[in-house]
């Protein structure tokens, strides 16, 4: 039993992938040109948008890291409290 790679489905797959890649490249290229035009036409607004985005991203990352550190400190506090209670025979 031999499997042929010349079936219509096998030859159509690379063509579909190539077409999808070309469509993606064209879309990305169009988005890049739109972004460049926006920056050239409105540089001050573009700087403000970039700063605002950076600020929001920084706040989100800081909040996420702060929450994980806060959880770590809570666990550490509980462990210390249990150890102290055990050493002093309070519990």
N, C-alpha and C positions, 0 to 999 in steps of 0.2 A: 504494500500500500504506500503510495508516494504522495506527498503533499506538494502541491504546486503553489508557488508564490505569485503566479501570474493570474490569479483570480481577479475579477473586477473589484472586489472589496479590498484586496491587498494593494492593488495599484491606485485605488481611489483614496486610500488613507493618507499617503504622503501628499497627495494633491490637496486634500482638505486641510492638512496641517500647514502646508505652505500658504494656502489662501488665508487661513486664520492668522498666520504670522504677518502676512502683508497687511491685512486689515488692522491688526494691532499696531504695527509700525506706522501706518498712515494716521491712525487716531492719535497715537502718542506724538507724532510729529506736528499734527494740527494743534494739539493742546500746548505743546512747547512754543509754537509760534504765537498762539493767543496770549500766553503768559508773557513772552518777551514784548509783545505789542503793548500790553497793559502796563508793564513796567516803564516802557519808554514814554507812553502817553501820560501816565500819572505816577511819577516817581515818589512823591511824598506820601500818597495814599498807599502805595506798595510797601514803603518802609513801615508805615503804621500797621498795615496788615501783618507783616512779618513779625514785628515786635509783639503785637497782640497774640498771634499764634504761639510765639515762643513763650510768652508769659503764661498763657493757658496750659501749654504743654508742661512747663516747669512747675506750675501749681499742681497739676494732676500727678506728675511723677513724685513731687515732694509729699503730697498727701498719701500716695500709695506707700512710699517708703516709711513715712511717719507712722502709718497704721501698722505696718509689719514690725517696726521697732517697738511700738507701744505694746503689741501683743507679746513680743519677746520679753519686755520688762515685766509684764504681768506674770508670765510663766516663771521667770526668774524669781520674782517676789514670792510667788506661791511655794516654789521649791525651798527658798530660804526660810520661809515661815514654817514649813513642815519640818525641815531639818532642825530649826531652833526648838520647836515644840518637842521633837523627839529627844534632843539632847537634854532638855530641861525636864523631861518626863511629865509634860503637861497634857498630853493627849492620849 
